[in-house]
Amino acid sequence: MKIAFIGGGNMAAALIGGLAGKVAAAEDIHVVDLNADALQALKDKFGVATAQSIDGAIANVDVVVLAVKPQQMREVVASLKPFIGAQLIVSIAAGIRMVDLSRWLDGHQAIVRAMPNTPALIGKGISGVVPHAQVSTLQRAQADSILKAVGETLWLDSEEKLDAVTAVSGSGPAYVFYFLEAMEQAAAQLGLSPEDGLQLAKATFAGATELARRSEESVAALRERVTSKGGTTYAALTSLEQSGVKGAIVQALQAAAHRSKELGDEFGKA
């Protein structure tokens, strides 16, 4: 499989790291980015081919991964259009809908949209994925192998659900970091050093998440198992409930999903 990346930022670098020498030969990966330093770093680390502009090399690949910012997408696609034939297009840009990509590419329909998240940088990501109806079984397998190079994939039956994926997992790492910050702050106020507090918080998050992954019980059941009536955990959770924390989290994710839809409306305007 020959793959071209349009954009050589962090997410592209994570995908390339998972692909080079495993899913695809390094020399079969072509990266286009305006940033010469970023390209040199990718070339030195992985041995991939690079270019600072979109050129005829794109016509010879099987898959084109669009890894640019949403606000740059329309201009990038305009430059890409002359070189697109039967290639699969995989877009990892938030908010850019397949109907708009197809329109900008003169009706091209071999398109997959994906929403990965930043744990992909360490091979622990998850991507929500939706294929266009015209994507072949082979192309779906190609997209899956690319995205699985950095974590799990969750294939969905509706593009509208990607707004929810963006809210839950795309933006999700920031919620975890936010909670870790709060735990670190509380630990310091309770007399621990910031370093000790953060170490405890990180290990607790990692351990609790792994326990939830391995357990056949619901997360609600796992929570109840460590919440003794009248105990310390009960006091903490009661305080959270009284402060409306769960409701605020739900509302926050709804706001993120709404913004994802708004971005699609904004960037897709004719």
N, C-alpha and C positions, 0 to 999 in steps of 0.2 A: 504494500500500500504506500503510495506517494502522497504526502500531506503538505499543504502550504498553510502557514499561519500568517494572517494579516494582523499585525500587532505583536510586539515582543515583550509585553509587560509581565507582571508577576504571575497572572493566571496562565498565560501562554507558556512562560518558563516552567511552571509546575507541570503542565501537560507534556511539554517537550521532554522534561526530565523523566517522566513516566513512560514515554514512548520510545525514545532514542535507544536503539540497540536491542529493544524488546519487541514492541509491536511493529516498528518500522526501523529500517536501517537509518543511521544518522544522515547519510548522504541523500536519503530520500525525503528528508524534511527540509522544507524551504521556508525561511522566515523573512517577512517584509516589515520594516519599521523605519521611521525617519531618524530615530536615535542611533547614531553610529556606535556609541559606546555600549548600548544595550545589545546591539547585534554582535559586536566583537566579543562581549561576555558570553553570549549564547554559543558562538562559534568556538571559542576557546574551551568552554566547559563540555559541550556535547558534540562538537564536530559537524554541526548542521550547516547547510548552505544559507547564505543571507543576501539581502538586497535592500536598498533604501527606497525603492519604488516598485510598484506593481508592473511586471513585464510579462513577456511571452512564456516564461517558465511556468506560470500559473496554468497555462493551457494543457500542460502535461501531467498534472497531478490528478489523483482520484478524489481527494477531499480538500476543501478549503475551509479552514476554521477562522471565523471572523471574531477576533479578540481585541476589538477597539472600543472606545467609549461610545455610548449610544449617540451622543451629539455629533460624533464624527462619522457615523455609519453611512449616511446618505452620500456624502462626498466620496468615501472609500469605495462604496458599491458602484458609483459612477465610473471610477477608474478601473474597477474590476470587470465590469460588464463586457468589454470587448474580448476577454479571454475565457469567458464561461461557456462551456458546451454542455457536457453531461455530468460534470462534477457534482458531488454532494456538497452542499453548503451547510456548515454547522455554525450557528450563531450562539455565542455565549454572552451577548450584550443584553442587559436588562431592558425590558420594555419594548424592544423592536419586534414587531409582529411579523409572522410569516407572510401575510398578505401584502404587507408593505415591501418586504424584501423581494418578494416575487414581482411586484409591480415595478420596482426599481431595476430589476434584472430582466425586464421585458417578458415576464410570464414564466420564468424558470421556476420549477416546482420541486426539485430535489433538494428540499430544505429541512433541516432539523433545528429546533430551538432547544437550548439547554440553559439551565441556571445552576452552575456549580457554586461552591462556597470556598472561603479561604483556607480551611483545613486541607484542601487539595495541595497546598504548598508542602505538606508533610505526608502526602498520600493517604490522608484520612478524610477526604471530602465526600460530599454526596451531591449528585446532580439530578435535578428534576428535568425530564426530557420529553419532548413532544415531537413526533414526526409529521410532516405534511402527508396527506393521503396518498400522494404519488411516490413517496419514498419506497424503494424496493427493499426486499428482505435482506439482500446483500448490503445495501447502504445503511440500513438500520443496524446491522451487525458491525459495520465499520464505525459508525458513530458510537456504538456501545463500547467497542474495544478502546477507542480513543479516550472516552470519558472514564472508563473503568481503570485506566492507567493511573488515576489519582484518587480512586475511592469507589463508592457505590453509585449505582444508577437507579433511578425510580422513573419508569416509563408511565406516562399519563395519557389519558384518552381525550383530553381537551386542552387546548392552548390557554384558555381562560384560567385554568388551574395553576399556571405558572406564576400568576400574581400572588397566589397563596404560598407557593413554594418560595418565591422571593421573600415574602414576609417571614416565613417560618425558618427556612434554612439558609437562604441567601444572605439575609441580614442577621440571622440567628447568632453567629459567633459574637457579634457586638453585644448582644444581650448577655451572653455568658461572661464576657469580659467586664461588663457593667456590674454584674452581680459579684464577680470576683473583687472588683474595686471596692464595693460596699463591704464585703467581708473583711478585706484588708484594713479598711478604715475602722470598722468596729473592733477588730482585733487590737489595733493600736490604742484605741480608747480604753480597751479593757486591760491594757498593760503589757501586751506582747509587742515585740519589735515588728515593724512593717515586713521585714524579711521572713520572720517566723510565721506571721499571720498569713502572708501570701503563700508560703509553702504549704501550710495546713489547708488553705482554701483550694489551691490547685489540686492537691492530692485527693481531697474530699470530692471535688467535682469529677475528677477522672475516675475515681473508684466507684462513686455512686452511678455514674453513667455506664460504666462497664457492667456493674451489677444489674442495672435495668436492661441492658442488652442481652445478658445471659439468662435472666429470669423469665419464666413463663407467666409470672404474676403481673398484674397491671401496675402501673406506677402509683396509682392510688393505694393499692394494697401494700406496696413496698413502703410508702409513706406512713401508712397506718401502723405498720409493723415496728417502726422506730418512734412512735408517738404514744408514750404512756400517759394516761389520764393524770393530769396534775404534775407531770414531770417537766424537765427543762425544754424538751422539744415541743411539748404541748404549749408551754408559755410563749415560745418563739412563734409558732404557727398561729396561735390565737392573736398575737400582736399583728402579724402579717394580714390576717383576715380582717381584723378591725380597721386596719389602714387601707383596706381595699386593694391590696397588692395584686391578687390574682386577676381581679377585674381590670386593673390598670394594664397588666401585661396583655390580656386579651384585646383591650382597646388599642394598645400600641401596635400589635400585629395587624389589626384591622386597618390602622392608619398607614402602615407600610404597604399593605396590599392595595389600598386605595391609591397611594402615590405611584405604585408600579403601573396601575391602569392608566393613571393620568399621564405618565411618561410615554406610554404607548400611544395615547391620543395625540400628545404634543409632537413626538418625533415622526409619527406616521402621516402627518398632514401633507396633503398633496401640494 
